[in-house]
Amino acid sequence: MTRHLRWGWARVGLYGVLIAFAAFYLMPVYVVLVNGLKPFSEVSLQKMWDLPVSGLSVESFQKGWDAVAPNFIASLKITVPTALISSFIGSINGYIFAKWRFRYSNVIFLMVLFGLFLPYQGILIPLVQVLVKIGIYGSIPGLIITHTIFGIPITALIFRAYFVSVPTDLVEAARIDGAGFFGVYWHIMFPIAAPAFAVVLIWQFTQVWNDFLLALIILSNPRNAPVMVAVNNLANSYFVEYNVQFAAALIASGPTLILYFALGKLFMRGLLAGAVKG
């Protein structure tokens, strides 16, 4: 009885610590939400923790949406194609490095992974020069191609870790039955790769949606800039309506939250895939 009692108190303590950490990390969300629901007259540094006095107001969200709506749509035009293209290319690369062994394949895979450690800031000048020469600098396709290329290392790594757990005998049997490179991919790898696709889609969507630096450098038209650039620009004026900026920040974070909630279970399955073999 004493042992079960100790175990019960240990669980209570563990849950208490987890709840405390969750509350700590959710504090910024609380501040942004509460102040976004206030009229501008109630927004101040001293009262940022207080609930709205005169009732909840959605006027800030209406103004925030009006300010960032074109950029929100531009972000969708950039992020959705990039996430889908990156997922497809990453799945092909992961499939190759996991199941199609060839000479120096491990060396080439390590060279691909080197891109994970390549900082954006170190290649901005040559990147801009290349985009100018091929005629896509300042355009949404140019930013899509840039993000897709930068996403190849991490997407290849995730899919390779997932496809390694697929029995090689299954692939060999498909080859014996006459399936070629894309036949094996389409009939065997692709149908079972939903968890890996969930991980890559969430990862790429989040990275591209929250991008600020590359969008600021590559896109020349402010109306084509992603929503994060637009939210930042709301503060670059002599008069800042902080409640509107808070509301715009919540609007900008909405798609990533929705994606996490929709694909959360597959995301965890994909992360854990390949962790245990046998």
C-alpha positions, 0 to 999 in steps of 0.5 A, a space after each residue: 500500500 505504501 509503495 502504491 501511495 509513493 508511486 501515486 504521489 510521484 505521479 502527482 509531482 511529475 504532472 505538477 512539474 509538467 503543468 508548471 512548465 506548460 504554464 510557463 511556456 504559454 505565458 507569452 501566448 496569454 499576453 498576446 491573446 489578452 492584449 489582442 482582445 483589448 481596445 487600444 486605450 487599455 493596452 499598457 506595459 503595466 496592465 499587460 497581464 490584466 483581462 479586458 475591463 470593457 469586455 472583449 473586442 475583436 476590432 484588433 483582429 479585424 484591423 490586423 487581418 486587413 493589414 496582413 491579408 495580402 501577405 497571408 495569402 502570399 505566405 500560402 502561395 509560398 509555403 504550400 508548394 514548397 512543403 509539397 515539393 520538398 516532401 516529394 523530393 525528400 521522399 525520393 532522396 530518402 528512398 534512394 539512400 535507404 534502399 538503392 545502395 551504390 558506390 560512394 552513396 554514404 559519402 554523397 549522403 554526408 555531403 547532402 547532410 552538410 547543407 544542414 550546417 550551412 548558415 543562410 547568412 553566409 551565402 546570401 550574396 552568391 544566392 542573390 547573384 545566382 537568382 539574378 542571373 537566372 531571372 527569378 530574383 524578387 519573385 515568389 518562384 525564386 523564394 520557393 526554389 530557394 526554400 526547396 533546395 535548403 530543405 533537401 538535407 533535412 527532408 532526405 534525412 527524415 525519409 531515409 530514417 523512415 525507409 531504413 525500417 522497411 524490410 529490404 526483402 520486400 523491395 527485392 521481391 518487388 524488383 523480382 516481380 518487375 517493378 522498377 525504380 519508381 514502381 517500387 517507390 509508388 507501390 511500396 514506399 509511398 503508401 506506407 510513408 504517411 508518418 514521414 510525410 507528416 513530419 516533413 510537411 509540418 517541418 517545412 511548413 513551419 520553417 517556410 511560414 516563419 521565415 523572415 530573412 530570406 523573404 526580406 532579401 529575395 522578395 522586392 515587392 512588399 505585397 508579395 512578402 510573407 506574413 511574418 514580414 508584414 507583422 514585423 512592419 506593423 511595428 516600424 512606424 511612429 505610432 504602433 497599435 500594439 493590440 493590432 500587432 498582437 492580433 496580427 501575430 496570432 493570425 499569422 500563427 494560426 496555420 501552423 497550429 492547425 497543421 500541428 493539431 491535424 497531423 500531430 499523431 502522424 508527426 510523433 509516429 514519423 519522429 519515432 520511426 527508425 528509432 528502434 529496429 528489429 
